[in-house]
Amino acid sequence: MATALITGSARRLGKYFALMFAEAGYNIALHCNSSVEEAEETAKDIRVNYGVKCELFSQDLNKAALLPHLVESVLDTFPDLNVLVNNASVFGQGTLMQTDEALFDLQMGVNLKAPFFLTKAFAKVVKNGSVCNILDTYISTNVYQHTAYLMAKKALAGFTGTAARELGPNIRVNGVAPGLILPSNEEEVELFRVISKKLPLQNIGQPEDVAKAVLFLTESSYITGQVIHVDGGRHLL
Ligand SMILES: NC(=O)c1ccc[n+]([C@@H]2O[C@H](COP(=O)([O-])OP(=O)(O)OC[C@H]3O[C@@H](n4cnc5c(N)ncnc54)[C@H](OP(=O)(O)O)[C@@H]3O)[C@@H](O)[C@H]2O)c1
């Protein structure tokens, strides 16, 4: 058997990852922070519909000292842990001139520091495994409306390469960079619709498109250090 720890998987994109991994036969270590009720619903869905094991692990990933503890708790429940998907994220809005230290620290803490130290803790205890970092297609641009968020994602993309070199041959590290998939608010719904018309594939993507890429990289035993853009061609513009 195999177990996937997927951070931030109670709802939205992380939930789709958890469902697709469960369908593929993985036990699921379902991490959440504040969405405990939704996490319980997702876990129930997984157990009933896919017949694999699913347990909840609730933790604030902005507390770096506790990150090894999360991996240890998962390992106590699932000794066959071999997949980590670093999905949890905070999409903080703010240009350089609007970003204060608290916003900067939160963006770096959840979007970069947490995946960095979770990967370290994972690689310490897992003999053969795969890490997938969820990035953002905007890493190939210099849009500046979410500057600290984007800086963290760019650094996480860089980390994907350095970690892939350091942790081979036992641990593979890859990334998936989604484009327009799930809007965060009503304003973004219309924005996604307008921007998507300018993409080569002229459409918004589905969560399953991203989940398929994450599962593909996880199961591709001769691929490491790769980033797949699931973005309708946005990175080409
Ligand atoms: N949505 C898109 O179209 C899109 C586009 C490009 C890239 N992405 C990337 O794809 C991933 C998933 O996107 P999404 O929109 O589904 O993400 P999201 O809803 O913004 O966040 C996912 C989860 O992250 C968790 N999280 C936030 N702060 C946390 C903290 N301090 N500690 C622990 N967990 C925390 C939350 O868990 P709780 O709810 O339990 O608090 C949340 O449900 C992200 O990495 C995002 O950057 C998404």
The ligand as a MOL file (V3000), in Angstrom:
LIG
                    3D

  0  0  0     0  0            999 V3000
M  V30 BEGIN CTAB
M  V30 COUNTS 48 52 0 0 0
M  V30 BEGIN ATOM
M  V30 1 N -7.2590 28.0790 -7.4190 0
M  V30 2 C -6.5490 28.2800 -8.5120 0
M  V30 3 O -7.1010 28.4850 -9.6190 0
M  V30 4 C -5.0440 28.2390 -8.4380 0
M  V30 5 C -4.3050 28.8810 -9.4370 0
M  V30 6 C -2.9280 28.8420 -9.3650 0
M  V30 7 C -2.2970 28.1700 -8.3200 0
M  V30 8 N -3.0440 27.5740 -7.3740 0 CHG=1
M  V30 9 C -2.3530 26.8550 -6.2990 0
M  V30 10 O -3.0020 25.6050 -6.1000 0
M  V30 11 C -3.0640 25.2800 -4.6990 0
M  V30 12 C -4.5210 25.0780 -4.2860 0
M  V30 13 O -5.2620 26.2220 -4.6350 0
M  V30 14 P -6.6260 26.5850 -3.8720 0
M  V30 15 O -7.1680 27.7820 -4.5320 0
M  V30 16 O -7.4390 25.3500 -3.7250 0 CHG=-1
M  V30 17 O -5.9940 26.9680 -2.4430 0
M  V30 18 P -6.6910 27.7660 -1.2220 0
M  V30 19 O -8.1380 27.4740 -1.2050 0
M  V30 20 O -6.2790 29.2030 -1.2770 0
M  V30 21 O -5.9360 27.1220 0.0240 0
M  V30 22 C -5.8530 25.7200 0.1990 0
M  V30 23 C -5.8140 25.3880 1.6620 0
M  V30 24 O -4.6350 25.8990 2.2670 0
M  V30 25 C -4.8500 25.7880 3.6550 0
M  V30 26 N -4.0980 26.7600 4.4520 0
M  V30 27 C -4.0910 28.1060 4.3520 0
M  V30 28 N -3.3660 28.6360 5.3600 0
M  V30 29 C -2.9050 27.5960 6.1130 0
M  V30 30 C -2.1220 27.4890 7.2870 0
M  V30 31 N -1.6370 28.5760 7.9420 0
M  V30 32 N -1.8700 26.2590 7.7830 0
M  V30 33 C -2.3430 25.1700 7.1670 0
M  V30 34 N -3.0990 25.1890 6.0610 0
M  V30 35 C -3.3780 26.3980 5.5360 0
M  V30 36 C -6.3480 26.0350 3.9000 0
M  V30 37 O -6.8000 25.0100 4.7600 0
M  V30 38 P -8.1170 25.2080 5.7060 0
M  V30 39 O -9.2200 25.5400 4.7450 0
M  V30 40 O -8.2670 23.9030 6.3930 0
M  V30 41 O -7.8030 26.3520 6.6520 0
M  V30 42 C -6.9360 25.9760 2.4860 0
M  V30 43 O -8.1080 25.2010 2.3980 0
M  V30 44 C -2.3590 26.4260 -3.9810 0
M  V30 45 O -1.0240 26.0840 -3.7180 0
M  V30 46 C -2.4410 27.5860 -4.9630 0
M  V30 47 O -1.3950 28.5050 -4.8150 0
M  V30 48 C -4.4050 27.5980 -7.4020 0
M  V30 END ATOM
M  V30 BEGIN BOND
M  V30 1 1 1 2
M  V30 2 2 2 3
M  V30 3 1 2 4
M  V30 4 1 4 5
M  V30 5 2 4 48
M  V30 6 2 5 6
M  V30 7 1 6 7
M  V30 8 2 7 8
M  V30 9 1 8 9
M  V30 10 1 8 48
M  V30 11 1 9 10
M  V30 12 1 9 46
M  V30 13 1 10 11
M  V30 14 1 11 12
M  V30 15 1 11 44
M  V30 16 1 12 13
M  V30 17 1 13 14
M  V30 18 2 14 15
M  V30 19 1 14 16
M  V30 20 1 14 17
M  V30 21 1 17 18
M  V30 22 2 18 19
M  V30 23 1 18 20
M  V30 24 1 18 21
M  V30 25 1 21 22
M  V30 26 1 22 23
M  V30 27 1 23 24
M  V30 28 1 23 42
M  V30 29 1 24 25
M  V30 30 1 25 26
M  V30 31 1 25 36
M  V30 32 1 26 27
M  V30 33 1 26 35
M  V30 34 2 27 28
M  V30 35 1 28 29
M  V30 36 1 29 30
M  V30 37 2 29 35
M  V30 38 1 30 31
M  V30 39 2 30 32
M  V30 40 1 32 33
M  V30 41 2 33 34
M  V30 42 1 34 35
M  V30 43 1 36 37
M  V30 44 1 36 42
M  V30 45 1 37 38
M  V30 46 2 38 39
M  V30 47 1 38 40
M  V30 48 1 38 41
M  V30 49 1 42 43
M  V30 50 1 44 45
M  V30 51 1 44 46
M  V30 52 1 46 47
M  V30 END BOND
M  V30 END CTAB
M  END
